[in-house]
């Protein structure tokens, strides 16, 4: 990772928003290009890991709720 990439000025909130859109798979090309220019790659990796952890936790909670409610019987 180059030092110039780490020095980018994109905020972590902006990074989380970009990662959230990427989880849905809907992002305009212009927005994606702008994100590549502005966002810090380290922040993107961290935001992706946080997003994946939240997604897995939500799935586990949903499965737990369905199993305990008796809907899956």
C-alpha distance (Angstrom), angle and dihedral (degrees) to the residues before:
residue distance angle dihedral
X1 . . .
X2 3.76 . .
X3 3.77 121.5 .
X4 3.81 91.7 -121.8
X5 3.82 90.3 58.5
X6 3.80 91.5 53.9
X7 3.82 91.4 50.4
X8 3.82 94.4 59.5
X9 3.79 115.6 129.3
X10 3.81 102.8 -135.0
X11 3.81 113.1 131.0
X12 3.78 122.6 -120.8
X13 3.83 90.3 -118.9
X14 3.81 89.5 54.7
X15 3.80 88.1 49.3
X16 3.82 92.5 50.8
X17 3.81 89.8 50.2
X18 3.81 91.7 51.2
X19 3.81 91.8 48.1
X20 3.81 91.2 48.2
X21 3.81 90.5 53.5
X22 3.78 89.8 48.3
X23 3.82 90.9 54.3
X24 3.80 88.0 58.6
X25 3.79 91.2 44.9
X26 3.78 94.8 -130.7
X27 3.77 115.7 118.0
X28 3.76 132.0 134.5
X29 3.77 116.8 -118.3
X30 3.80 92.4 -123.4
X31 3.80 91.5 52.0
X32 3.76 91.2 48.2
X33 3.80 92.2 51.2
X34 3.80 90.9 48.7
X35 3.82 90.2 50.8
X36 3.80 91.3 52.4
X37 3.78 89.8 54.6
X38 3.81 98.1 44.0
X39 3.81 108.7 30.9
X40 3.76 125.6 88.0
X41 3.84 109.3 -122.6
X42 3.81 91.6 -140.7
X43 3.80 89.8 55.5
X44 3.81 90.0 49.7
X45 3.82 91.6 54.3
X46 3.81 92.5 47.3
X47 3.81 92.2 45.9
X48 3.81 90.1 49.0
X49 3.80 91.7 52.7
X50 3.82 91.3 47.7
X51 3.80 90.7 47.8
X52 3.80 92.2 49.5
X53 3.81 91.6 48.5
X54 3.83 91.6 50.3
X55 3.81 90.5 47.7
X56 3.83 93.1 50.7
X57 3.82 91.6 45.7
X58 3.82 90.6 51.1
X59 3.80 91.2 50.2
X60 3.81 91.7 49.1
X61 3.81 91.0 49.8
X62 3.82 90.9 48.7
X63 3.80 92.8 50.0
X64 3.79 91.3 46.1
X65 3.80 91.0 50.9
X66 3.83 93.3 47.9
X67 3.81 93.0 48.2
X68 3.81 94.4 46.1
X69 3.82 93.9 45.9
X70 3.78 92.8 57.8
X71 3.81 93.6 -123.9
X72 3.80 91.1 121.5
X73 3.82 93.7 55.1
